[in-house]
Amino acid sequence: MSVQSQITASVVSHGQAPLVNTLIEDLIRHPSPHLRRLIVTINVPEAEALRTDTAPFEILVVRNESAHGFGANHNRAFQHCETAWFAVLNPDLRLGGDALGALLQASAPSVGLLSPMILDADGDPADAARRLPTPWRVAARRLRREPQGPDADFDWLAGMCLLANAQAFRALGGFDERFFMYCEDTDLCLRMMQAGWALRWVKRIQVVHDARRQSRRSLRYLSWHIESMLHLWFSRSFWTYLIRRQHFRPLRQVETT
């Protein structure tokens, strides 16, 4: 199979080996001829072994000596990407079919990032296609004055399941590692569009995400969230996009059929 139609996938485990093993089982149960390599980054020490022996694709396990952030881990995994497409996956995803192959079939030369419809554990659409998180919109969400859930007039695609054009990802330098956790996916999407690449939300392809929402329960995660939001709001990519949002409308694409 041509490298142009192959995918390298990346998943990071933060003591989540059982979830990663379940994801690997899903990828084996619904094999994609396009998936060439899965890179599993062990970000913190954990005892449970990964089930890698029966996979029809290569599994490369990387163990960090110290913990890195979301973007840094996926950027390091991307160094092992020799294919035209790079998938960013959360360990708590559940796949009911060949979602990665289906996303690849929905791609086009101008598309930099694709995402499926993300469902929560109850089967309801999750808010994985979102509007620009301005300070006033974040405040409205906290006060429950803005609707929850995905928005067809989205500005960015959440990073729990993304298929990236490797050429575009490489040209942009991947994720901005100044975001330790949270908002690095927002920033990447904004920079993608400003570089002329389209975002495509493919609603007919569905995966399940069992969201943990750590920032709502942990002060450490909440502090990371606040720090990332402030970094985003003071970034050039944020203000360039906010001022010229309508200019980028053709690059925000929704595919339903």
C-alpha positions in Angstrom: 0.0 0.0 0.0 1.3 3.5 -0.9 2.7 5.5 2.0 0.2 8.3 0.8 -2.7 6.1 2.1 -1.1 4.9 5.3 -1.6 6.2 8.9 0.7 6.5 11.9 -1.4 6.8 15.1 -0.3 8.1 18.5 -1.8 7.5 22.0 -0.4 8.6 25.4 -1.0 6.7 28.6 -1.0 8.5 31.9 -1.3 5.4 34.0 -4.1 4.3 31.7 -2.8 0.9 30.4 -6.2 -0.8 30.7 -7.8 1.9 28.5 -4.9 1.7 26.0 -5.3 -2.1 25.9 -9.0 -1.7 25.2 -8.2 0.8 22.4 -5.7 -1.6 20.9 -8.3 -4.4 21.1 -10.7 -2.2 19.1 -8.1 -1.5 16.5 -7.4 -5.2 16.2 -11.1 -6.1 16.1 -11.8 -3.5 13.4 -8.5 -3.7 11.4 -7.7 -0.9 9.1 -5.4 -1.7 6.1 -4.3 1.9 6.3 -2.9 1.8 9.9 0.8 1.1 9.6 2.1 1.9 13.1 0.7 2.8 16.6 3.0 4.7 18.9 2.1 4.3 22.6 3.8 6.8 24.9 4.0 5.7 28.6 4.1 9.1 30.2 4.2 8.0 33.8 5.5 4.6 35.2 2.9 1.9 35.2 3.0 -1.8 35.9 0.4 -3.3 33.6 1.7 -4.6 30.3 0.4 -3.6 26.9 -1.1 -6.3 24.7 0.9 -5.9 21.5 1.5 -9.4 20.3 -1.5 -10.0 18.0 -1.8 -6.6 16.3 -1.7 -6.6 12.5 0.2 -3.3 12.7 3.4 -2.3 14.3 3.2 -1.1 17.9 6.1 1.1 19.2 6.2 1.7 22.9 8.0 4.8 24.1 8.6 5.3 27.9 9.3 8.8 29.2 11.9 9.3 31.9 9.8 12.3 33.0 6.2 13.3 32.2 5.6 15.6 29.2 2.5 17.5 28.2 -0.1 16.5 25.6 1.4 18.3 22.7 5.0 17.4 23.5 4.2 13.7 23.7 2.4 13.7 20.3 5.1 15.8 18.7 7.7 13.2 19.9 5.6 10.4 18.5 5.3 12.3 15.2 9.1 11.9 14.9 8.4 8.2 14.2 5.8 9.1 11.5 6.8 8.0 8.0 3.3 8.1 6.5 1.2 10.8 4.9 -1.3 10.8 7.8 -0.9 11.1 11.6 -3.7 10.2 14.0 -3.9 11.7 17.5 -6.0 9.4 19.7 -7.1 9.6 23.4 -6.7 6.3 25.3 -10.4 6.4 26.4 -11.7 6.2 22.8 -13.9 3.3 21.8 -14.0 2.4 18.1 -16.9 0.4 16.6 -15.4 0.2 13.1 -12.5 1.4 11.0 -12.9 5.0 11.9 -9.4 6.0 10.8 -9.8 4.4 7.4 -13.2 6.1 7.0 -11.7 9.5 7.9 -8.9 8.9 5.4 -11.5 8.3 2.7 -13.1 11.6 3.6 -9.8 13.5 3.2 -8.8 15.8 0.3 -5.5 17.5 -0.6 -6.6 20.8 1.0 -7.6 19.3 4.3 -5.2 19.6 7.2 -7.3 18.0 10.0 -10.3 15.7 10.1 -12.4 14.6 13.1 -15.3 12.2 13.4 -18.5 12.8 15.4 -17.6 12.2 19.0 -20.2 10.6 21.2 -20.1 10.5 25.0 -20.5 7.2 27.0 -24.3 7.7 26.9 -24.3 7.9 23.1 -25.0 11.7 23.0 -22.9 14.0 20.8 -20.0 15.5 22.7 -18.8 19.0 22.3 -15.9 18.1 20.1 -16.5 20.6 17.4 -16.5 23.9 19.2 -16.7 27.7 18.8 -13.7 29.9 19.5 -13.2 30.0 23.4 -13.2 33.7 23.9 -13.3 35.0 27.5 -17.0 35.9 27.2 -17.9 32.6 25.7 -16.0 30.6 28.4 -17.8 32.7 31.0 -21.2 31.9 29.4 -20.4 28.2 29.3 -19.5 28.3 33.0 -22.8 30.0 33.7 -24.7 27.5 31.5 -25.9 30.4 29.3 -24.5 28.9 26.1 -25.7 25.6 24.6 -23.5 22.6 25.2 -22.6 20.0 22.5 -21.1 20.2 19.1 -21.6 23.3 16.9 -21.9 23.1 13.1 -20.5 26.6 13.0 -17.3 25.4 14.7 -13.9 27.0 14.9 -11.8 24.1 16.1 -11.9 20.3 16.5 -11.1 18.8 19.9 -7.9 16.7 20.1 -9.3 13.4 21.4 -9.5 12.0 17.9 -7.8 13.8 15.0 -6.4 12.7 11.7 -3.7 15.2 10.5 -2.2 15.7 7.2 1.5 14.9 8.1 2.8 17.5 5.6 0.6 20.3 7.2 1.4 19.1 10.8 5.2 19.1 10.0 5.1 22.5 8.4 3.4 24.0 11.4 5.9 22.4 13.8 3.1 20.2 15.3 1.5 21.2 18.6 2.8 24.3 20.4 4.5 22.7 23.5 4.0 25.9 25.5 0.6 24.5 26.2 1.2 21.7 28.7 -2.4 20.4 28.6 -5.6 22.0 27.1 -5.9 24.5 24.2 -3.1 23.0 22.2 -5.7 21.5 19.8 -7.5 24.9 19.6 -4.2 26.6 18.7 -3.3 24.0 16.1 -6.6 24.3 14.4 -6.3 28.1 14.2 -2.8 27.9 12.8 -3.9 25.3 10.3 -6.6 27.6 8.9 -4.3 30.6 8.9 -1.8 28.5 6.8 -4.6 27.7 4.3 -5.5 24.2 5.4 -9.1 23.2 5.9 -10.7 21.5 8.9 -13.2 18.8 8.1 -15.7 17.5 10.7 -17.1 14.1 9.3 -20.3 13.6 11.3 -21.3 10.3 9.6 -18.2 8.6 11.3 -18.8 8.1 15.0 -16.5 7.1 17.9 -17.2 7.0 21.6 -15.2 9.1 24.1 -15.5 8.3 27.8 -14.5 11.8 29.0 -12.8 12.1 32.4 -13.2 15.9 32.8 -10.2 16.1 35.2 -10.2 19.9 35.2 -13.6 19.9 37.0 -12.3 17.7 39.8 -8.6 18.4 40.2 -7.0 21.8 41.2 -3.8 20.8 39.3 -5.7 20.1 36.1 -7.8 23.3 36.6 -4.6 25.3 36.9 -3.3 23.9 33.7 -6.6 24.7 32.0 -6.5 28.3 33.2 -2.8 28.8 32.3 -3.5 27.4 28.8 -6.5 29.6 28.3 -4.5 32.7 29.2 -1.7 31.6 26.8 -4.2 31.2 24.0 -5.9 34.6 24.6 -2.5 36.4 24.4 -1.4 34.5 21.3 -1.2 36.0 17.8 -3.1 33.1 16.2 -6.1 33.7 18.5 -6.4 37.4 17.7 -5.7 36.9 14.0 -8.5 34.4 13.8 -10.9 36.4 16.0 -10.6 39.5 13.8 -10.8 37.6 10.5 -13.1 34.7 11.5 -15.4 35.0 8.5 -12.5 35.0 6.2 -11.8 31.4 7.3 -15.4 30.1 6.9 -14.7 28.1 3.7 -12.0 26.2 5.7 -14.4 25.0 8.3 -16.2 22.1 6.6 -18.9 19.8 7.8 -19.5 16.5 6.0 -22.6 14.6 6.8 -23.0 12.0 4.0 
